[in-house]
Amino acid sequence: MTDKQKQESDLIFVITTENYATRHKMSILNVLKLFSKKNIYNLLRSQFEVLHTLDFNESLEFVEDYLSKE
């Protein structure tokens, strides 16, 4: 992964974290704890090639779908 791709991947993670917190009325800290426990950062990074071509809401829906199946 190039430096630019890492930056874009980090941006996807940040925006997904913020959107998840807003949608679920959670604090950012609690979302980060949840995402850490469920390894969401690595999940998003592993799907970067697809997610970076989509709207940020798609990343949120991807994470919500993943968490609902846990």
mmCIF file of the N, C-alpha and C atoms, coordinates in Angstrom:
data_MODEL
# 
_entry.id   MODEL 
# 
loop_
_atom_site.group_PDB 
_atom_site.id 
_atom_site.type_symbol 
_atom_site.label_atom_id 
_atom_site.label_alt_id 
_atom_site.label_comp_id 
_atom_site.label_asym_id 
_atom_site.label_entity_id 
_atom_site.label_seq_id 
_atom_site.pdbx_PDB_ins_code 
_atom_site.Cartn_x 
_atom_site.Cartn_y 
_atom_site.Cartn_z 
_atom_site.occupancy 
_atom_site.B_iso_or_equiv 
_atom_site.pdbx_formal_charge 
_atom_site.auth_seq_id 
_atom_site.auth_comp_id 
_atom_site.auth_asym_id 
_atom_site.auth_atom_id 
_atom_site.pdbx_PDB_model_num 
ATOM 1   N N  . MET A 1 1  ? 0.851   -1.171  0.000  1.00 0.00 ? 1  MET A N  1 
ATOM 2   C CA . MET A 1 1  ? 0.000   0.000   0.000  1.00 0.00 ? 1  MET A CA 1 
ATOM 3   C C  . MET A 1 1  ? 0.902   1.241   0.000  1.00 0.00 ? 1  MET A C  1 
ATOM 4   N N  . THR A 1 2  ? 0.617   2.161   -0.885 1.00 0.00 ? 2  THR A N  1 
ATOM 5   C CA . THR A 1 2  ? 1.410   3.387   -0.971 1.00 0.00 ? 2  THR A CA 1 
ATOM 6   C C  . THR A 1 2  ? 1.038   4.328   0.176  1.00 0.00 ? 2  THR A C  1 
ATOM 7   N N  . ASP A 1 3  ? 1.857   5.350   0.379  1.00 0.00 ? 3  ASP A N  1 
ATOM 8   C CA . ASP A 1 3  ? 1.553   6.338   1.421  1.00 0.00 ? 3  ASP A CA 1 
ATOM 9   C C  . ASP A 1 3  ? 0.215   7.025   1.156  1.00 0.00 ? 3  ASP A C  1 
ATOM 10  N N  . LYS A 1 4  ? -0.051  7.333   -0.105 1.00 0.00 ? 4  LYS A N  1 
ATOM 11  C CA . LYS A 1 4  ? -1.318  7.981   -0.453 1.00 0.00 ? 4  LYS A CA 1 
ATOM 12  C C  . LYS A 1 4  ? -2.500  7.057   -0.140 1.00 0.00 ? 4  LYS A C  1 
ATOM 13  N N  . GLN A 1 5  ? -2.367  5.784   -0.444 1.00 0.00 ? 5  GLN A N  1 
ATOM 14  C CA . GLN A 1 5  ? -3.428  4.825   -0.139 1.00 0.00 ? 5  GLN A CA 1 
ATOM 15  C C  . GLN A 1 5  ? -3.631  4.687   1.365  1.00 0.00 ? 5  GLN A C  1 
ATOM 16  N N  . LYS A 1 6  ? -2.536  4.720   2.127  1.00 0.00 ? 6  LYS A N  1 
ATOM 17  C CA . LYS A 1 6  ? -2.649  4.659   3.587  1.00 0.00 ? 6  LYS A CA 1 
ATOM 18  C C  . LYS A 1 6  ? -3.409  5.875   4.115  1.00 0.00 ? 6  LYS A C  1 
ATOM 19  N N  . GLN A 1 7  ? -3.105  7.046   3.556  1.00 0.00 ? 7  GLN A N  1 
ATOM 20  C CA . GLN A 1 7  ? -3.817  8.260   3.967  1.00 0.00 ? 7  GLN A CA 1 
ATOM 21  C C  . GLN A 1 7  ? -5.292  8.160   3.628  1.00 0.00 ? 7  GLN A C  1 
ATOM 22  N N  . GLU A 1 8  ? -5.602  7.673   2.438  1.00 0.00 ? 8  GLU A N  1 
ATOM 23  C CA . GLU A 1 8  ? -7.007  7.522   2.043  1.00 0.00 ? 8  GLU A CA 1 
ATOM 24  C C  . GLU A 1 8  ? -7.700  6.483   2.917  1.00 0.00 ? 8  GLU A C  1 
ATOM 25  N N  . SER A 1 9  ? -7.011  5.419   3.248  1.00 0.00 ? 9  SER A N  1 
ATOM 26  C CA . SER A 1 9  ? -7.565  4.398   4.123  1.00 0.00 ? 9  SER A CA 1 
ATOM 27  C C  . SER A 1 9  ? -7.842  4.966   5.511  1.00 0.00 ? 9  SER A C  1 
ATOM 28  N N  . ASP A 1 10 ? -6.915  5.767   6.022  1.00 0.00 ? 10 ASP A N  1 
ATOM 29  C CA . ASP A 1 10 ? -7.118  6.418   7.319  1.00 0.00 ? 10 ASP A CA 1 
ATOM 30  C C  . ASP A 1 10 ? -8.315  7.361   7.270  1.00 0.00 ? 10 ASP A C  1 
ATOM 31  N N  . LEU A 1 11 ? -8.466  8.080   6.164  1.00 0.00 ? 11 LEU A N  1 
ATOM 32  C CA . LEU A 1 11 ? -9.603  8.985   6.006  1.00 0.00 ? 11 LEU A CA 1 
ATOM 33  C C  . LEU A 1 11 ? -10.920 8.206   6.012  1.00 0.00 ? 11 LEU A C  1 
ATOM 34  N N  . ILE A 1 12 ? -10.954 7.086   5.321  1.00 0.00 ? 12 ILE A N  1 
ATOM 35  C CA . ILE A 1 12 ? -12.155 6.241   5.328  1.00 0.00 ? 12 ILE A CA 1 
ATOM 36  C C  . ILE A 1 12 ? -12.479 5.819   6.758  1.00 0.00 ? 12 ILE A C  1 
ATOM 37  N N  . PHE A 1 13 ? -11.456 5.428   7.514  1.00 0.00 ? 13 PHE A N  1 
ATOM 38  C CA . PHE A 1 13 ? -11.672 5.007   8.896  1.00 0.00 ? 13 PHE A CA 1 
ATOM 39  C C  . PHE A 1 13 ? -12.220 6.149   9.754  1.00 0.00 ? 13 PHE A C  1 
ATOM 40  N N  . VAL A 1 14 ? -11.632 7.322   9.627  1.00 0.00 ? 14 VAL A N  1 
ATOM 41  C CA . VAL A 1 14 ? -12.066 8.476   10.427 1.00 0.00 ? 14 VAL A CA 1 
ATOM 42  C C  . VAL A 1 14 ? -13.510 8.848   10.103 1.00 0.00 ? 14 VAL A C  1 
ATOM 43  N N  . ILE A 1 15 ? -13.818 8.942   8.836  1.00 0.00 ? 15 ILE A N  1 
ATOM 44  C CA . ILE A 1 15 ? -15.180 9.330   8.436  1.00 0.00 ? 15 ILE A CA 1 
ATOM 45  C C  . ILE A 1 15 ? -16.187 8.258   8.840  1.00 0.00 ? 15 ILE A C  1 
ATOM 46  N N  . THR A 1 16 ? -15.825 6.998   8.679  1.00 0.00 ? 16 THR A N  1 
ATOM 47  C CA . THR A 1 16 ? -16.721 5.915   9.079  1.00 0.00 ? 16 THR A CA 1 
ATOM 48  C C  . THR A 1 16 ? -16.948 5.945   10.588 1.00 0.00 ? 16 THR A C  1 
ATOM 49  N N  . THR A 1 17 ? -15.907 6.212   11.347 1.00 0.00 ? 17 THR A N  1 
ATOM 50  C CA . THR A 1 17 ? -16.018 6.308   12.807 1.00 0.00 ? 17 THR A CA 1 
ATOM 51  C C  . THR A 1 17 ? -16.963 7.439   13.192 1.00 0.00 ? 17 THR A C  1 
ATOM 52  N N  . GLU A 1 18 ? -16.771 8.605   12.592 1.00 0.00 ? 18 GLU A N  1 
ATOM 53  C CA . GLU A 1 18 ? -17.630 9.750   12.895 1.00 0.00 ? 18 GLU A CA 1 
ATOM 54  C C  . GLU A 1 18 ? -19.081 9.482   12.498 1.00 0.00 ? 18 GLU A C  1 
ATOM 55  N N  . ASN A 1 19 ? -19.276 8.910   11.322 1.00 0.00 ? 19 ASN A N  1 
ATOM 56  C CA . ASN A 1 19 ? -20.636 8.624   10.856 1.00 0.00 ? 19 ASN A CA 1 
ATOM 57  C C  . ASN A 1 19 ? -21.313 7.568   11.725 1.00 0.00 ? 19 ASN A C  1 
ATOM 58  N N  . TYR A 1 20 ? -20.564 6.568   12.140 1.00 0.00 ? 20 TYR A N  1 
ATOM 59  C CA . TYR A 1 20 ? -21.120 5.530   13.010 1.00 0.00 ? 20 TYR A CA 1 
ATOM 60  C C  . TYR A 1 20 ? -21.543 6.155   14.344 1.00 0.00 ? 20 TYR A C  1 
ATOM 61  N N  . ALA A 1 21 ? -20.688 6.996   14.898 1.00 0.00 ? 21 ALA A N  1 
ATOM 62  C CA . ALA A 1 21 ? -21.003 7.658   16.175 1.00 0.00 ? 21 ALA A CA 1 
ATOM 63  C C  . ALA A 1 21 ? -22.274 8.489   16.053 1.00 0.00 ? 21 ALA A C  1 
ATOM 64  N N  . THR A 1 22 ? -22.388 9.226   14.975 1.00 0.00 ? 22 THR A N  1 
ATOM 65  C CA . THR A 1 22 ? -23.569 10.067  14.761 1.00 0.00 ? 22 THR A CA 1 
ATOM 66  C C  . THR A 1 22 ? -24.826 9.216   14.605 1.00 0.00 ? 22 THR A C  1 
ATOM 67  N N  . ARG A 1 23 ? -24.750 8.215   13.749 1.00 0.00 ? 23 ARG A N  1 
ATOM 68  C CA . ARG A 1 23 ? -25.928 7.383   13.469 1.00 0.00 ? 23 ARG A CA 1 
ATOM 69  C C  . ARG A 1 23 ? -26.397 6.624   14.700 1.00 0.00 ? 23 ARG A C  1 
ATOM 70  N N  . HIS A 1 24 ? -25.457 6.176   15.521 1.00 0.00 ? 24 HIS A N  1 
ATOM 71  C CA . HIS A 1 24 ? -25.806 5.342   16.673 1.00 0.00 ? 24 HIS A CA 1 
ATOM 72  C C  . HIS A 1 24 ? -25.795 6.112   17.993 1.00 0.00 ? 24 HIS A C  1 
ATOM 73  N N  . LYS A 1 25 ? -25.664 7.451   17.878 1.00 0.00 ? 25 LYS A N  1 
ATOM 74  C CA . LYS A 1 25 ? -25.689 8.323   19.056 1.00 0.00 ? 25 LYS A CA 1 
ATOM 75  C C  . LYS A 1 25 ? -24.696 7.846   20.128 1.00 0.00 ? 25 LYS A C  1 
ATOM 76  N N  . MET A 1 26 ? -23.477 7.593   19.667 1.00 0.00 ? 26 MET A N  1 
ATOM 77  C CA . MET A 1 26 ? -22.401 7.143   20.548 1.00 0.00 ? 26 MET A CA 1 
ATOM 78  C C  . MET A 1 26 ? -21.287 8.184   20.544 1.00 0.00 ? 26 MET A C  1 
ATOM 79  N N  . SER A 1 27 ? -20.490 8.178   21.585 1.00 0.00 ? 27 SER A N  1 
ATOM 80  C CA . SER A 1 27 ? -19.312 9.047   21.597 1.00 0.00 ? 27 SER A CA 1 
ATOM 81  C C  . SER A 1 27 ? -18.258 8.435   20.671 1.00 0.00 ? 27 SER A C  1 
ATOM 82  N N  . ILE A 1 28 ? -17.390 9.292   20.180 1.00 0.00 ? 28 ILE A N  1 
ATOM 83  C CA . ILE A 1 28 ? -16.291 8.817   19.337 1.00 0.00 ? 28 ILE A CA 1 
ATOM 84  C C  . ILE A 1 28 ? -15.444 7.808   20.113 1.00 0.00 ? 28 ILE A C  1 
ATOM 85  N N  . LEU A 1 29 ? -15.205 8.088   21.381 1.00 0.00 ? 29 LEU A N  1 
ATOM 86  C CA . LEU A 1 29 ? -14.392 7.188   22.202 1.00 0.00 ? 29 LEU A CA 1 
ATOM 87  C C  . LEU A 1 29 ? -15.013 5.793   22.272 1.00 0.00 ? 29 LEU A C  1 
ATOM 88  N N  . ASN A 1 30 ? -16.322 5.720   22.467 1.00 0.00 ? 30 ASN A N  1 
ATOM 89  C CA . ASN A 1 30 ? -16.980 4.415   22.535 1.00 0.00 ? 30 ASN A CA 1 
ATOM 90  C C  . ASN A 1 30 ? -16.958 3.696   21.191 1.00 0.00 ? 30 ASN A C  1 
ATOM 91  N N  . VAL A 1 31 ? -17.080 4.450   20.116 1.00 0.00 ? 31 VAL A N  1 
ATOM 92  C CA . VAL A 1 31 ? -16.991 3.838   18.788 1.00 0.00 ? 31 VAL A CA 1 
ATOM 93  C C  . VAL A 1 31 ? -15.578 3.303   18.570 1.00 0.00 ? 31 VAL A C  1 
ATOM 94  N N  . LEU A 1 32 ? -14.585 4.076   18.949 1.00 0.00 ? 32 LEU A N  1 
ATOM 95  C CA . LEU A 1 32 ? -13.203 3.614   18.795 1.00 0.00 ? 32 LEU A CA 1 
ATOM 96  C C  . LEU A 1 32 ? -12.942 2.351   19.610 1.00 0.00 ? 32 LEU A C  1 
ATOM 97  N N  . LYS A 1 33 ? -13.509 2.281   20.790 1.00 0.00 ? 33 LYS A N  1 
ATOM 98  C CA . LYS A 1 33 ? -13.362 1.070   21.610 1.00 0.00 ? 33 LYS A CA 1 
ATOM 99  C C  . LYS A 1 33 ? -14.012 -0.122  20.922 1.00 0.00 ? 33 LYS A C  1 
ATOM 100 N N  . LEU A 1 34 ? -15.223 0.082   20.398 1.00 0.00 ? 34 LEU A N  1 
ATOM 101 C CA . LEU A 1 34 ? -15.929 -0.984  19.690 1.00 0.00 ? 34 LEU A CA 1 
ATOM 102 C C  . LEU A 1 34 ? -15.140 -1.416  18.453 1.00 0.00 ? 34 LEU A C  1 
ATOM 103 N N  . PHE A 1 35 ? -14.714 -0.433  17.672 1.00 0.00 ? 35 PHE A N  1 
ATOM 104 C CA . PHE A 1 35 ? -13.980 -0.735  16.444 1.00 0.00 ? 35 PHE A CA 1 
ATOM 105 C C  . PHE A 1 35 ? -12.659 -1.434  16.751 1.00 0.00 ? 35 PHE A C  1 
ATOM 106 N N  . SER A 1 36 ? -12.030 -1.058  17.838 1.00 0.00 ? 36 SER A N  1 
ATOM 107 C CA . SER A 1 36 ? -10.781 -1.715  18.233 1.00 0.00 ? 36 SER A CA 1 
ATOM 108 C C  . SER A 1 36 ? -11.046 -3.170  18.603 1.00 0.00 ? 36 SER A C  1 
ATOM 109 N N  . LYS A 1 37 ? -12.078 -3.375  19.406 1.00 0.00 ? 37 LYS A N  1 
ATOM 110 C CA . LYS A 1 37 ? -12.438 -4.731  19.848 1.00 0.00 ? 37 LYS A CA 1 
ATOM 111 C C  . LYS A 1 37 ? -12.775 -5.628  18.661 1.00 0.00 ? 37 LYS A C  1 
ATOM 112 N N  . LYS A 1 38 ? -13.431 -5.069  17.657 1.00 0.00 ? 38 LYS A N  1 
ATOM 113 C CA . LYS A 1 38 ? -13.878 -5.852  16.493 1.00 0.00 ? 38 LYS A CA 1 
ATOM 114 C C  . LYS A 1 38 ? -12.902 -5.776  15.314 1.00 0.00 ? 38 LYS A C  1 
ATOM 115 N N  . ASN A 1 39 ? -11.775 -5.097  15.515 1.00 0.00 ? 39 ASN A N  1 
ATOM 116 C CA . ASN A 1 39 ? -10.726 -5.008  14.496 1.00 0.00 ? 39 ASN A CA 1 
ATOM 117 C C  . ASN A 1 39 ? -11.207 -4.363  13.194 1.00 0.00 ? 39 ASN A C  1 
ATOM 118 N N  . ILE A 1 40 ? -12.014 -3.337  13.327 1.00 0.00 ? 40 ILE A N  1 
ATOM 119 C CA . ILE A 1 40 ? -12.617 -2.672  12.165 1.00 0.00 ? 40 ILE A CA 1 
ATOM 120 C C  . ILE A 1 40 ? -11.581 -1.936  11.321 1.00 0.00 ? 40 ILE A C  1 
ATOM 121 N N  . TYR A 1 41 ? -10.572 -1.364  11.958 1.00 0.00 ? 41 TYR A N  1 
ATOM 122 C CA . TYR A 1 41 ? -9.554  -0.652  11.181 1.00 0.00 ? 41 TYR A CA 1 
ATOM 123 C C  . TYR A 1 41 ? -8.907  -1.585  10.156 1.00 0.00 ? 41 TYR A C  1 
ATOM 124 N N  . ASN A 1 42 ? -8.510  -2.756  10.595 1.00 0.00 ? 42 ASN A N  1 
ATOM 125 C CA . ASN A 1 42 ? -7.890  -3.706  9.660  1.00 0.00 ? 42 ASN A CA 1 
ATOM 126 C C  . ASN A 1 42 ? -8.888  -4.216  8.631  1.00 0.00 ? 42 ASN A C  1 
ATOM 127 N N  . LEU A 1 43 ? -10.125 -4.365  9.037  1.00 0.00 ? 43 LEU A N  1 
ATOM 128 C CA . LEU A 1 43 ? -11.157 -4.782  8.092  1.00 0.00 ? 43 LEU A CA 1 
ATOM 129 C C  . LEU A 1 43 ? -11.318 -3.745  6.980  1.00 0.00 ? 43 LEU A C  1 
ATOM 130 N N  . LEU A 1 44 ? -11.435 -2.485  7.352  1.00 0.00 ? 44 LEU A N  1 
ATOM 131 C CA . LEU A 1 44 ? -11.573 -1.430  6.350  1.00 0.00 ? 44 LEU A CA 1 
ATOM 132 C C  . LEU A 1 44 ? -10.339 -1.353  5.457  1.00 0.00 ? 44 LEU A C  1 
ATOM 133 N N  . ARG A 1 45 ? -9.185  -1.462  6.066  1.00 0.00 ? 45 ARG A N  1 
ATOM 134 C CA . ARG A 1 45 ? -7.947  -1.405  5.276  1.00 0.00 ? 45 ARG A CA 1 
ATOM 135 C C  . ARG A 1 45 ? -7.874  -2.587  4.301  1.00 0.00 ? 45 ARG A C  1 
ATOM 136 N N  . SER A 1 46 ? -8.318  -3.746  4.723  1.00 0.00 ? 46 SER A N  1 
ATOM 137 C CA . SER A 1 46 ? -8.270  -4.923  3.841  1.00 0.00 ? 46 SER A CA 1 
ATOM 138 C C  . SER A 1 46 ? -9.230  -4.789  2.659  1.00 0.00 ? 46 SER A C  1 
ATOM 139 N N  . GLN A 1 47 ? -10.244 -3.940  2.810  1.00 0.00 ? 47 GLN A N  1 
ATOM 140 C CA . GLN A 1 47 ? -11.221 -3.739  1.736  1.00 0.00 ? 47 GLN A CA 1 
ATOM 141 C C  . GLN A 1 47 ? -11.019 -2.408  1.013  1.00 0.00 ? 47 GLN A C  1 
ATOM 142 N N  . PHE A 1 48 ? -9.862  -1.807  1.201  1.00 0.00 ? 48 PHE A N  1 
ATOM 143 C CA . PHE A 1 48 ? -9.589  -0.489  0.655  1.00 0.00 ? 48 PHE A CA 1 
ATOM 144 C C  . PHE A 1 48 ? -9.825  -0.398  -0.844 1.00 0.00 ? 48 PHE A C  1 
ATOM 145 N N  . GLU A 1 49 ? -9.372  -1.370  -1.592 1.00 0.00 ? 49 GLU A N  1 
ATOM 146 C CA . GLU A 1 49 ? -9.466  -1.304  -3.058 1.00 0.00 ? 49 GLU A CA 1 
ATOM 147 C C  . GLU A 1 49 ? -10.910 -1.106  -3.525 1.00 0.00 ? 49 GLU A C  1 
ATOM 148 N N  . VAL A 1 50 ? -11.842 -1.668  -2.808 1.00 0.00 ? 50 VAL A N  1 
ATOM 149 C CA . VAL A 1 50 ? -13.255 -1.498  -3.157 1.00 0.00 ? 50 VAL A CA 1 
ATOM 150 C C  . VAL A 1 50 ? -13.813 -0.229  -2.526 1.00 0.00 ? 50 VAL A C  1 
ATOM 151 N N  . LEU A 1 51 ? -13.562 -0.046  -1.241 1.00 0.00 ? 51 LEU A N  1 
ATOM 152 C CA . LEU A 1 51 ? -14.183 1.054   -0.500 1.00 0.00 ? 51 LEU A CA 1 
ATOM 153 C C  . LEU A 1 51 ? -13.765 2.432   -0.989 1.00 0.00 ? 51 LEU A C  1 
ATOM 154 N N  . HIS A 1 52 ? -12.546 2.576   -1.469 1.00 0.00 ? 52 HIS A N  1 
ATOM 155 C CA . HIS A 1 52 ? -12.122 3.918   -1.878 1.00 0.00 ? 52 HIS A CA 1 
ATOM 156 C C  . HIS A 1 52 ? -12.800 4.385   -3.161 1.00 0.00 ? 52 HIS A C  1 
ATOM 157 N N  . THR A 1 53 ? -13.489 3.478   -3.845 1.00 0.00 ? 53 THR A N  1 
ATOM 158 C CA . THR A 1 53 ? -14.216 3.857   -5.065 1.00 0.00 ? 53 THR A CA 1 
ATOM 159 C C  . THR A 1 53 ? -15.671 4.190   -4.772 1.00 0.00 ? 53 THR A C  1 
ATOM 160 N N  . LEU A 1 54 ? -16.096 3.980   -3.529 1.00 0.00 ? 54 LEU A N  1 
ATOM 161 C CA . LEU A 1 54 ? -17.499 4.149   -3.162 1.00 0.00 ? 54 LEU A CA 1 
ATOM 162 C C  . LEU A 1 54 ? -17.708 5.397   -2.313 1.00 0.00 ? 54 LEU A C  1 
ATOM 163 N N  . ASP A 1 55 ? -18.956 5.749   -2.134 1.00 0.00 ? 55 ASP A N  1 
ATOM 164 C CA . ASP A 1 55 ? -19.347 6.831   -1.239 1.00 0.00 ? 55 ASP A CA 1 
ATOM 165 C C  . ASP A 1 55 ? -19.012 6.426   0.199  1.00 0.00 ? 55 ASP A C  1 
ATOM 166 N N  . PHE A 1 56 ? -18.712 7.409   1.041  1.00 0.00 ? 56 PHE A N  1 
ATOM 167 C CA . PHE A 1 56 ? -18.368 7.110   2.435  1.00 0.00 ? 56 PHE A CA 1 
ATOM 168 C C  . PHE A 1 56 ? -19.486 6.377   3.163  1.00 0.00 ? 56 PHE A C  1 
ATOM 169 N N  . ASN A 1 57 ? -20.726 6.612   2.780  1.00 0.00 ? 57 ASN A N  1 
ATOM 170 C CA . ASN A 1 57 ? -21.835 5.901   3.418  1.00 0.00 ? 57 ASN A CA 1 
ATOM 171 C C  . ASN A 1 57 ? -21.763 4.398   3.171  1.00 0.00 ? 57 ASN A C  1 
ATOM 172 N N  . GLU A 1 58 ? -21.186 4.007   2.060  1.00 0.00 ? 58 GLU A N  1 
ATOM 173 C CA . GLU A 1 58 ? -21.020 2.580   1.773  1.00 0.00 ? 58 GLU A CA 1 
ATOM 174 C C  . GLU A 1 58 ? -20.076 1.933   2.787  1.00 0.00 ? 58 GLU A C  1 
ATOM 175 N N  . SER A 1 59 ? -19.053 2.663   3.197  1.00 0.00 ? 59 SER A N  1 
ATOM 176 C CA . SER A 1 59 ? -18.131 2.144   4.213  1.00 0.00 ? 59 SER A CA 1 
ATOM 177 C C  . SER A 1 59 ? -18.860 1.957   5.535  1.00 0.00 ? 59 SER A C  1 
ATOM 178 N N  . LEU A 1 60 ? -19.697 2.918   5.878  1.00 0.00 ? 60 LEU A N  1 
ATOM 179 C CA . LEU A 1 60 ? -20.487 2.812   7.099  1.00 0.00 ? 60 LEU A CA 1 
ATOM 180 C C  . LEU A 1 60 ? -21.415 1.607   7.030  1.00 0.00 ? 60 LEU A C  1 
ATOM 181 N N  . GLU A 1 61 ? -22.095 1.445   5.936  1.00 0.00 ? 61 GLU A N  1 
ATOM 182 C CA . GLU A 1 61 ? -23.005 0.307   5.784  1.00 0.00 ? 61 GLU A CA 1 
ATOM 183 C C  . GLU A 1 61 ? -22.249 -1.021  5.814  1.00 0.00 ? 61 GLU A C  1 
ATOM 184 N N  . PHE A 1 62 ? -21.056 -1.045  5.233  1.00 0.00 ? 62 PHE A N  1 
ATOM 185 C CA . PHE A 1 62 ? -20.219 -2.241  5.267  1.00 0.00 ? 62 PHE A CA 1 
ATOM 186 C C  . PHE A 1 62 ? -19.891 -2.616  6.720  1.00 0.00 ? 62 PHE A C  1 
ATOM 187 N N  . VAL A 1 63 ? -19.493 -1.628  7.522  1.00 0.00 ? 63 VAL A N  1 
ATOM 188 C CA . VAL A 1 63 ? -19.156 -1.876  8.918  1.00 0.00 ? 63 VAL A CA 1 
ATOM 189 C C  . VAL A 1 63 ? -20.394 -2.305  9.701  1.00 0.00 ? 63 VAL A C  1 
ATOM 190 N N  . GLU A 1 64 ? -21.503 -1.636  9.493  1.00 0.00 ? 64 GLU A N  1 
ATOM 191 C CA . GLU A 1 64 ? -22.734 -2.010  10.198 1.00 0.00 ? 64 GLU A CA 1 
ATOM 192 C C  . GLU A 1 64 ? -23.150 -3.440  9.841  1.00 0.00 ? 64 GLU A C  1 
ATOM 193 N N  . ASP A 1 65 ? -23.044 -3.784  8.599  1.00 0.00 ? 65 ASP A N  1 
ATOM 194 C CA . ASP A 1 65 ? -23.382 -5.147  8.179  1.00 0.00 ? 65 ASP A CA 1 
ATOM 195 C C  . ASP A 1 65 ? -22.459 -6.164  8.840  1.00 0.00 ? 65 ASP A C  1 
ATOM 196 N N  . TYR A 1 66 ? -21.182 -5.857  8.842  1.00 0.00 ? 66 TYR A N  1 
ATOM 197 C CA . TYR A 1 66 ? -20.203 -6.749  9.473  1.00 0.00 ? 66 TYR A CA 1 
ATOM 198 C C  . TYR A 1 66 ? -20.511 -6.930  10.960 1.00 0.00 ? 66 TYR A C  1 
ATOM 199 N N  . LEU A 1 67 ? -20.754 -5.826  11.657 1.00 0.00 ? 67 LEU A N  1 
ATOM 200 C CA . LEU A 1 67 ? -21.021 -5.898  13.086 1.00 0.00 ? 67 LEU A CA 1 
ATOM 201 C C  . LEU A 1 67 ? -22.339 -6.613  13.402 1.00 0.00 ? 67 LEU A C  1 
ATOM 202 N N  . SER A 1 68 ? -23.311 -6.503  12.528 1.00 0.00 ? 68 SER A N  1 
ATOM 203 C CA . SER A 1 68 ? -24.600 -7.156  12.763 1.00 0.00 ? 68 SER A CA 1 
ATOM 204 C C  . SER A 1 68 ? -24.486 -8.681  12.639 1.00 0.00 ? 68 SER A C  1 
ATOM 205 N N  . LYS A 1 69 ? -23.463 -9.138  11.939 1.00 0.00 ? 69 LYS A N  1 
ATOM 206 C CA . LYS A 1 69 ? -23.270 -10.586 11.760 1.00 0.00 ? 69 LYS A CA 1 
ATOM 207 C C  . LYS A 1 69 ? -22.366 -11.194 12.808 1.00 0.00 ? 69 LYS A C  1 
ATOM 208 N N  . GLU A 1 70 ? -21.803 -10.367 13.648 1.00 0.00 ? 70 GLU A N  1 
ATOM 209 C CA . GLU A 1 70 ? -20.894 -10.840 14.707 1.00 0.00 ? 70 GLU A CA 1 
ATOM 210 C C  . GLU A 1 70 ? -21.679 -11.543 15.790 1.00 0.00 ? 70 GLU A C  1 
# 
